[in-house]
Amino acid sequence: MSSLIKKIPYAILGCYLAFCSALLYWVVIYSGSGDGDTLEHVHSSWLVYSGKIPYKDFFQHHNPLLWYVGAPVVGLFEYSLRAVDAANMLTVTVTIITLFYIYRLNKDFLSTSLGGLIAASFFMLPQESLYNKDFKPDNFMTSCLIIGLYYLCRYVKSQRLSSLVVSFLMFFAAFMFTQKALLALFAIGLVVLYLIYQKKISFSDCLFAALLPLMLYAAFLAFLYQENVLEMYYKANFELNTYIPAVFHTRRFIHPSAEMFVPILLSLYALARVFYNGDIYIKIIGFAFIAELLIRIYYFTPFVYYFAFLHAIASVFAGVAAVSLINRYRWAVWLFLTYFMVLGGIYAHIYSRRITVGDSFKYGAAGLVLENTTPCDYVLNGYRIGYNLFNKDVDYIWNLLGQIDVIAAQIGIRPTADLEILIRKYRPKIIYGKNYYDTYREYRGDIGVYPIHHISTRLLDEMYTPLNRDDLYILKPEYQKYDCRYNPRTKTYEYRDMN
């Protein structure tokens, strides 16, 4: 009987993790809940699938690995909202892989298998984990960082060079998903230097493991140089992004939700309780946690998904704290189980009452746009609203107009475009019919005062009809006289003007 009782916590935590995983898939399938960033990266993946080269054929200010990973999935469901579902389900799968390595970090190096399950349960808190289903580079970056830390610990334990090679490759992949990883990688780099100093890592092994990522990045830069976009890559991915914090001047920092405070507080308890006298694995994860916490507090955190790596690393260390508490107070295990069961029950109730929406509303205006366009049509994204998934863009800078194009003009990438000229030239099927404002000023309370792009009433009356949703307008029938045909040679849809 005592053996059976000991298995109860494992069974409850296993059921909780299964519920949370199913919840994420359920939300993706039935409710969508994608945001502008998700749609942006789906569109970028589709452009890559269509043969376009980032920074050359379309503007982006992220490293490109996410779009190459997403391209086959998005391409499989081209011209359908199922592409967004598939991309988000891919993200949920990556989240579950992250979950596994959080469990293994505790089980193999930090605490026990029970601590690993508790750590994984903190990572899968339903409210916080809802951003873990969005197709964003932050989620993939977090997974790579956690896997990289796992194999770094594995190398320290076994001294097997293959583990260090995998670790460094994962760190490099995290960077290639988003350059935002550099901040975390700087802290991890300090950890590696400390391990070399402590003779836990062979310097020659470290050089060998770093060789492949360096060669891969050199090859990537050589490709960009060959395509004549190396300077654009630097300006877009590094120089431009240094201006982004100024855009969010009045909301540069937000705090995590109440649920995330629990693993953070437990991690701080673990730092105070076991870090100083802990083994090398405790020191590796503890330092990574405190470094990421300081980055999120003092650098730039305007949205909840910026907490992705902090959420993961705090959950890892919370498992250490949980085991420490359970060893001192046996009843604490039931406190943790009650917490997760109550939280899971609350979210089961919330989402059992959530109404499933149709495709026209599932991903905002994107579904409506798909219903009203052909593959030949151009579409112009709006101000603070993106909806173009599978249509042609009227300009090189196609997203976040009023923000990205303003910064791009400021740092000399290219002047801001005249949208009215582009609209008359390309006749996009769907446009946003209001003004586009300078986001710098908009976040400082000057909305309605400083438009960057002005869509005139004259143009709207002449060429467009209101769609009566989200200030969108659709091209009048007399401007839609063209024949849409698929060109098998170029593998693209083209239109022949019939005017």
C-alpha positions as CSV (number, residue, x, y, z in Angstrom):
1,M,0.0,0.0,0.0
2,S,2.8,2.5,0.9
3,S,4.4,1.8,-2.5
4,L,1.0,2.7,-4.2
5,I,0.7,5.9,-2.2
6,K,4.1,7.0,-3.3
7,K,3.1,6.6,-6.9
8,I,0.1,8.9,-6.5
9,P,2.0,12.2,-6.9
10,Y,3.6,10.9,-10.1
11,A,0.2,9.9,-11.5
12,I,-1.4,13.2,-10.7
13,L,1.4,15.3,-12.1
14,G,1.5,13.1,-15.3
15,C,-2.3,13.7,-15.7
16,Y,-1.8,17.4,-15.2
17,L,0.9,17.5,-17.9
18,A,-1.2,15.5,-20.3
19,F,-4.1,17.9,-19.7
20,C,-2.0,21.0,-20.3
21,S,-0.6,19.6,-23.5
22,A,-4.0,18.6,-24.7
23,L,-5.3,22.1,-23.8
24,L,-2.7,23.8,-26.0
25,Y,-3.6,21.6,-29.0
26,W,-7.3,22.2,-28.3
27,V,-6.8,26.0,-28.3
28,V,-4.9,25.8,-31.6
29,I,-7.5,23.6,-33.4
30,Y,-10.7,25.1,-32.1
31,S,-10.0,28.7,-31.2
32,G,-6.9,29.7,-33.0
33,S,-5.8,32.6,-30.7
34,G,-3.0,33.6,-33.1
35,D,-1.6,37.1,-32.8
36,G,0.1,39.5,-35.2
37,D,3.6,38.0,-34.7
38,T,2.3,34.5,-35.5
39,L,0.7,35.7,-38.7
40,E,3.9,37.6,-39.6
41,H,6.1,34.5,-39.3
42,V,3.6,32.3,-41.1
43,H,3.7,34.8,-44.0
44,S,7.5,34.9,-43.9
45,S,7.6,31.0,-43.9
46,W,5.3,31.1,-47.0
47,L,7.6,33.6,-48.7
48,V,10.5,31.2,-48.1
49,Y,8.4,28.3,-49.3
50,S,7.7,30.3,-52.4
51,G,11.5,30.7,-53.1
52,K,12.0,34.2,-51.7
53,I,15.2,35.1,-49.9
54,P,14.9,36.9,-46.6
55,Y,16.4,40.4,-46.5
56,K,16.7,40.4,-50.3
57,D,13.2,39.7,-51.5
58,F,11.3,40.7,-48.4
59,F,12.2,42.6,-45.2
60,Q,12.6,41.0,-41.9
61,H,14.4,41.9,-38.7
62,H,14.8,38.4,-37.2
63,N,17.3,35.6,-37.9
64,P,15.7,33.3,-40.4
65,L,15.7,29.7,-39.0
66,L,12.1,29.8,-37.9
67,W,10.8,30.4,-41.5
68,Y,12.9,27.6,-42.9
69,V,11.6,25.2,-40.3
70,G,8.0,26.5,-40.8
71,A,8.2,26.6,-44.7
72,P,7.3,22.9,-45.3
73,V,4.5,22.9,-42.8
74,V,3.0,26.2,-44.1
75,G,3.5,25.1,-47.7
76,L,1.6,21.9,-47.1
77,F,-1.5,23.9,-46.2
78,E,-0.9,26.8,-48.6
79,Y,-3.8,29.3,-49.0
80,S,-5.7,27.9,-46.0
81,L,-5.9,28.9,-42.3
82,R,-4.9,25.3,-41.6
83,A,-1.4,26.5,-42.3
84,V,-1.6,28.7,-39.2
85,D,-3.0,25.8,-37.2
86,A,-0.2,23.5,-38.4
87,A,2.5,26.1,-37.5
88,N,1.0,26.6,-34.1
89,M,0.8,22.8,-33.5
90,L,4.4,22.5,-34.5
91,T,5.1,25.1,-31.8
92,V,3.1,23.1,-29.2
93,T,5.2,20.0,-30.1
94,V,8.4,21.9,-29.6
95,T,7.0,23.1,-26.2
96,I,6.4,19.5,-25.2
97,I,10.0,18.6,-26.2
98,T,11.1,21.5,-24.0
99,L,9.0,20.0,-21.2
100,F,10.8,16.7,-21.6
101,Y,14.3,18.3,-21.2
102,I,13.1,20.4,-18.2
103,Y,12.1,17.1,-16.6
104,R,15.4,15.4,-17.5
105,L,17.5,18.3,-16.2
106,N,16.1,17.7,-12.8
107,K,16.0,13.9,-13.0
108,D,19.6,13.5,-14.3
109,F,21.4,16.4,-12.7
110,L,19.6,18.7,-10.2
111,S,17.1,16.8,-8.0
112,T,14.8,13.8,-8.6
113,S,12.2,12.5,-11.1
114,L,9.5,14.0,-8.8
115,G,11.3,17.4,-9.0
116,G,11.4,17.0,-12.7
117,L,7.7,16.5,-12.9
118,I,7.0,19.4,-10.7
119,A,9.4,21.6,-12.7
120,A,7.6,20.5,-16.0
121,S,4.3,21.2,-14.4
122,F,5.3,24.8,-13.5
123,F,6.5,25.2,-17.2
124,M,3.1,24.0,-18.4
125,L,1.0,26.4,-16.3
126,P,-2.1,26.8,-18.6
127,Q,-2.2,30.6,-18.5
128,E,1.5,31.2,-19.1
129,S,1.8,28.3,-21.5
130,L,-0.8,29.8,-23.9
131,Y,2.0,31.8,-25.6
132,N,3.9,28.5,-26.0
133,K,1.5,27.6,-28.8
134,D,2.2,30.7,-30.9
135,F,4.5,30.3,-33.9
136,K,7.2,32.7,-32.7
137,P,11.0,32.4,-32.6
138,D,11.0,32.9,-28.8
139,N,9.5,29.5,-28.2
140,F,11.9,27.7,-30.5
141,M,14.8,29.7,-29.0
142,T,13.8,28.7,-25.5
143,S,13.7,25.0,-26.4
144,C,17.2,25.2,-27.9
145,L,18.6,26.9,-24.9
146,I,17.1,24.4,-22.5
147,I,18.3,21.5,-24.6
148,G,21.7,23.1,-24.9
149,L,22.0,23.4,-21.1
150,Y,21.0,19.8,-20.7
151,Y,23.8,18.6,-23.0
152,L,26.2,21.0,-21.4
153,C,25.5,19.3,-18.0
154,R,25.7,15.9,-19.7
155,Y,29.2,16.8,-21.0
156,V,30.3,17.9,-17.6
157,K,29.2,14.6,-16.2
158,S,30.4,12.2,-18.9
159,Q,33.2,14.3,-20.6
160,R,31.8,13.0,-23.9
161,L,32.7,15.4,-26.7
162,S,29.5,14.6,-28.7
163,S,27.4,16.1,-25.8
164,L,29.3,19.4,-26.0
165,V,29.0,19.5,-29.8
166,V,25.2,19.0,-29.5
167,S,25.1,21.7,-26.7
168,F,26.9,24.3,-28.8
169,L,24.8,23.5,-31.9
170,M,21.6,24.0,-29.8
171,F,22.9,27.4,-28.6
172,F,23.7,28.3,-32.2
173,A,20.2,27.3,-33.3
174,A,18.7,29.4,-30.5
175,F,20.6,32.4,-32.0
176,M,19.5,31.5,-35.5
177,F,15.9,31.5,-34.4
178,T,16.3,35.0,-32.9
179,Q,19.2,37.2,-32.2
180,K,17.5,38.0,-28.9
181,A,19.2,34.8,-27.6
182,L,22.5,36.7,-27.5
183,L,21.7,38.1,-24.1
184,A,21.1,34.6,-22.6
185,L,24.1,33.2,-24.6
186,F,26.4,35.9,-23.1
187,A,25.5,34.6,-19.6
188,I,25.9,31.0,-20.7
189,G,29.3,32.0,-22.2
190,L,30.4,33.2,-18.8
191,V,29.3,29.8,-17.4
192,V,31.4,28.0,-20.0
193,L,34.4,30.2,-19.1
194,Y,33.9,29.3,-15.5
195,L,33.7,25.6,-16.3
196,I,37.0,25.9,-18.3
197,Y,38.6,27.7,-15.3
198,Q,37.4,24.9,-13.0
199,K,38.7,22.3,-15.5
200,K,35.2,20.9,-15.9
201,I,35.4,21.6,-19.7
202,S,38.5,20.9,-21.8
203,F,39.6,24.0,-23.7
204,S,40.4,21.9,-26.7
205,D,37.0,20.2,-26.6
206,C,35.4,23.7,-26.3
207,L,37.2,24.9,-29.4
208,F,36.2,21.7,-31.4
209,A,32.6,22.0,-30.3
210,A,32.5,25.7,-31.4
211,L,34.0,24.9,-34.8
212,L,30.8,23.6,-36.4
213,P,28.6,26.6,-35.3
214,L,31.2,29.0,-36.5
215,M,31.5,27.3,-39.8
216,L,27.7,27.2,-40.3
217,Y,27.4,30.9,-39.4
218,A,30.3,31.8,-41.7
219,A,28.6,29.9,-44.5
220,F,25.3,31.7,-43.8
221,L,27.1,35.1,-43.9
222,A,28.9,34.1,-47.2
223,F,25.5,33.3,-48.7
224,L,24.2,36.7,-47.7
225,Y,27.3,38.3,-49.2
226,Q,26.8,36.4,-52.4
227,E,23.2,37.6,-52.5
228,N,24.4,41.2,-51.8
229,V,22.3,41.5,-48.6
230,L,24.9,41.1,-45.9
231,E,24.7,44.8,-45.0
232,M,20.9,44.7,-45.0
233,Y,21.1,41.7,-42.7
234,Y,23.2,43.5,-40.2
235,K,21.2,46.7,-40.3
236,A,17.8,44.9,-40.1
237,N,18.8,42.3,-37.4
238,F,21.1,44.3,-35.2
239,E,21.1,48.0,-35.8
240,L,17.3,48.3,-36.3
241,N,16.4,46.2,-33.3
242,T,18.4,48.5,-30.9
243,Y,15.8,51.1,-31.7
244,I,12.8,48.9,-30.8
245,P,13.0,49.5,-27.0
246,A,12.6,53.3,-27.6
247,V,9.4,52.5,-29.4
248,F,7.9,51.0,-26.3
249,H,9.3,53.7,-24.0
250,T,6.2,54.0,-21.9
251,R,5.7,50.2,-21.6
252,R,9.2,49.0,-21.8
253,F,8.7,46.5,-18.9
254,I,5.8,44.4,-17.8
255,H,5.6,41.9,-15.0
256,P,4.7,38.2,-15.4
257,S,1.4,36.9,-14.3
258,A,0.7,35.7,-10.8
259,E,1.2,32.1,-11.8
260,M,4.7,32.7,-13.0
261,F,5.7,34.4,-9.8
262,V,5.5,31.0,-8.0
263,P,8.3,29.3,-9.8
264,I,10.3,32.5,-9.7
265,L,10.0,32.8,-6.0
266,L,10.8,29.1,-5.6
267,S,13.9,29.6,-7.7
268,L,15.0,32.5,-5.5
269,Y,14.5,30.1,-2.5
270,A,16.6,27.5,-4.2
271,L,19.3,30.2,-4.8
272,A,19.3,31.0,-1.1
273,R,19.1,27.5,0.1
274,V,21.3,25.3,-2.1
275,F,23.2,27.4,-4.6
276,Y,26.3,28.2,-2.5
277,N,26.9,24.6,-1.4
278,G,25.4,23.0,-4.4
279,D,27.2,21.0,-7.1
280,I,28.3,22.3,-10.4
281,Y,24.9,21.6,-12.1
282,I,23.1,23.7,-9.5
283,K,25.6,26.5,-10.1
284,I,25.1,26.3,-13.9
285,I,21.3,26.5,-13.8
286,G,21.2,28.9,-10.9
287,F,23.5,31.4,-12.7
288,A,21.5,31.1,-15.9
289,F,18.3,31.8,-13.9
290,I,19.6,34.8,-12.1
291,A,21.1,36.3,-15.3
292,E,17.9,35.9,-17.2
293,L,15.9,37.4,-14.3
294,L,18.1,40.5,-14.3
295,I,17.9,40.8,-18.1
296,R,14.1,40.7,-18.0
297,I,13.9,43.2,-15.1
298,Y,16.5,45.7,-16.4
299,Y,16.6,45.4,-20.2
300,F,13.4,45.1,-22.2
301,T,10.3,43.0,-21.7
302,P,7.1,44.6,-23.3
303,F,5.2,41.3,-23.9
304,V,4.6,38.1,-22.0
305,Y,6.5,35.9,-24.6
306,Y,9.7,37.8,-23.7
307,F,9.5,35.8,-20.5
308,A,9.7,32.5,-22.4
309,F,13.3,31.5,-21.4
310,L,12.9,33.0,-17.9
311,H,9.7,30.9,-17.5
312,A,11.5,27.8,-18.6
313,I,14.7,28.2,-16.5
314,A,12.7,29.3,-13.4
315,S,10.6,26.2,-13.8
316,V,13.8,24.1,-13.9
317,F,15.1,25.6,-10.7
318,A,11.7,25.5,-9.0
319,G,11.9,21.7,-9.2
320,V,15.1,21.9,-7.1
321,A,13.3,24.1,-4.6
322,A,10.3,21.8,-4.5
323,V,12.4,18.7,-3.7
324,S,14.3,20.7,-1.0
325,L,11.0,21.7,0.6
326,I,9.5,18.2,0.3
327,N,12.6,16.7,2.0
328,R,12.1,19.0,4.9
329,Y,8.3,18.9,5.0
330,R,6.8,15.7,3.6
331,W,3.4,17.3,3.5
332,A,4.7,19.9,1.0
333,V,4.2,17.4,-1.9
334,W,0.5,17.5,-1.3
335,L,0.6,21.3,-1.3
336,F,2.1,21.2,-4.8
337,L,-0.3,18.6,-6.0
338,T,-3.3,20.6,-4.7
339,Y,-1.9,23.8,-6.4
340,F,-1.7,22.1,-9.8
341,M,-5.1,20.3,-9.5
342,V,-6.9,23.5,-8.5
343,L,-5.1,25.5,-11.3
344,G,-5.9,22.8,-13.8
345,G,-9.5,22.7,-12.8
346,I,-9.8,26.5,-13.1
347,Y,-8.5,26.4,-16.7
348,A,-10.6,23.3,-17.6
349,H,-13.6,25.3,-16.6
350,I,-12.5,28.4,-18.5
351,Y,-11.8,26.6,-21.7
352,S,-14.8,24.3,-21.6
353,R,-16.9,27.4,-21.9
354,R,-14.8,29.0,-24.7
355,I,-16.8,29.4,-27.8
356,T,-15.3,28.0,-31.0
357,V,-15.2,30.7,-33.7
358,G,-15.4,30.3,-37.5
359,D,-12.5,30.9,-39.9
360,S,-13.5,34.4,-40.6
361,F,-12.7,35.3,-37.0
362,K,-10.4,32.6,-35.9
363,Y,-7.2,34.5,-36.7
364,G,-8.5,38.0,-36.8
365,A,-9.0,39.5,-40.2
366,A,-6.7,36.9,-41.9
367,G,-9.6,34.5,-42.5
368,L,-11.7,37.2,-44.0
369,V,-8.9,38.3,-46.3
370,L,-8.4,34.7,-47.5
371,E,-12.1,34.3,-48.3
372,N,-12.0,37.5,-50.4
373,T,-8.8,37.1,-52.4
374,T,-7.2,34.9,-55.0
375,P,-3.5,33.9,-55.0
376,C,-2.8,36.6,-57.6
377,D,-4.0,39.5,-55.4
378,Y,-1.9,41.9,-53.6
379,V,-2.8,42.8,-50.0
380,L,-1.6,45.7,-47.9
381,N,-1.3,45.2,-44.1
382,G,-2.8,47.8,-41.8
383,Y,-1.6,49.9,-38.9
384,R,-1.1,47.6,-35.9
385,I,-3.0,44.9,-37.7
386,G,-1.5,42.2,-39.9
387,Y,-3.7,39.9,-42.0
388,N,-1.7,39.0,-45.1
389,L,-0.9,35.3,-45.1
390,F,-0.6,34.1,-48.7
391,N,-0.9,37.2,-50.9
392,K,1.6,39.4,-52.6
393,D,3.0,42.5,-50.8
394,V,3.0,45.9,-52.4
395,D,6.4,46.9,-50.9
396,Y,9.6,45.4,-49.6
397,I,8.7,46.5,-46.0
398,W,5.3,44.9,-45.6
399,N,4.6,44.6,-41.9
400,L,4.3,46.9,-38.9
401,L,4.0,50.0,-41.0
402,G,4.4,53.0,-38.9
403,Q,7.1,51.3,-36.8
404,I,9.5,49.2,-38.9
405,D,9.5,51.5,-41.9
406,V,10.0,54.6,-39.7
407,I,13.1,53.0,-38.0
408,A,14.3,51.8,-41.4
409,A,14.2,55.3,-42.8
410,Q,15.9,56.7,-39.7
411,I,18.9,54.4,-40.0
412,G,19.2,54.6,-43.8
413,I,17.8,51.3,-45.0
414,R,15.3,53.0,-47.2
415,P,12.9,56.0,-47.2
416,T,9.3,55.5,-46.1
417,A,7.1,54.6,-49.0
418,D,4.2,56.5,-50.4
419,L,1.3,54.1,-49.9
420,E,-1.1,55.9,-52.2
421,I,1.3,55.5,-55.1
422,L,1.8,51.8,-54.3
423,I,-2.0,51.3,-54.0
424,R,-2.6,52.8,-57.4
425,K,0.2,50.9,-58.9
426,Y,-0.6,47.4,-57.5
427,R,-4.3,47.7,-56.7
428,P,-4.2,45.6,-53.6
429,K,-7.4,43.7,-53.1
430,I,-7.6,44.5,-49.4
431,I,-6.3,47.6,-47.7
432,Y,-6.5,49.3,-44.3
433,G,-8.5,52.5,-44.8
434,K,-7.3,54.6,-41.9
435,N,-4.1,56.5,-41.2
436,Y,-0.8,54.8,-40.1
437,Y,0.8,56.6,-37.2
438,D,4.3,56.9,-36.0
439,T,4.5,54.2,-33.3
440,Y,7.1,56.2,-31.3
441,R,4.6,58.9,-30.8
442,E,1.6,56.6,-30.6
443,Y,3.0,54.9,-27.5
444,R,3.6,58.3,-26.0
445,G,0.0,59.4,-26.3
446,D,0.2,61.3,-29.6
447,I,-2.2,58.9,-31.6
448,G,-4.2,60.8,-34.1
449,V,-1.7,63.7,-34.4
450,Y,1.3,62.4,-36.4
451,P,0.2,60.1,-39.3
452,I,3.1,58.6,-41.3
453,H,0.9,57.3,-44.0
454,H,-2.4,59.0,-45.0
455,I,-5.0,57.1,-47.0
456,S,-7.1,59.8,-48.7
457,T,-10.9,59.8,-48.8
458,R,-10.6,60.5,-52.5
459,L,-8.6,57.2,-53.2
460,L,-11.0,55.2,-51.1
461,D,-14.1,56.6,-52.8
462,E,-12.6,56.0,-56.2
463,M,-11.3,52.5,-55.8
464,Y,-12.6,50.8,-52.7
465,T,-15.7,49.7,-50.8
466,P,-15.8,49.3,-47.0
467,L,-15.8,45.7,-45.6
468,N,-17.3,47.0,-42.4
469,R,-14.7,45.2,-40.3
470,D,-11.4,46.4,-38.8
471,D,-11.4,49.5,-41.0
472,L,-10.7,47.3,-44.0
473,Y,-11.6,48.1,-47.6
474,I,-12.0,45.8,-50.7
475,L,-11.2,46.8,-54.3
476,K,-14.2,47.7,-56.4
477,P,-15.1,45.1,-59.1
478,E,-14.2,47.4,-62.0
479,Y,-10.5,47.4,-60.8
480,Q,-10.4,43.6,-60.5
481,K,-10.5,42.8,-64.2
482,Y,-7.6,40.3,-64.6
483,D,-7.1,36.7,-65.3
484,C,-5.4,34.7,-62.5
485,R,-3.2,31.9,-63.8
486,Y,-0.6,29.5,-62.3
487,N,2.8,29.6,-64.0
488,P,4.3,26.1,-63.7
489,R,7.7,27.4,-64.8
490,T,8.0,30.0,-62.0
491,K,5.7,28.0,-59.7
492,T,3.8,31.2,-58.9
493,Y,0.4,32.7,-59.5
494,E,0.4,35.5,-61.9
495,Y,-2.3,37.8,-63.3
496,R,-2.8,39.1,-66.8
497,D,-4.3,42.5,-66.7
498,M,-7.6,42.6,-68.8
499,N,-8.2,46.4,-68.6
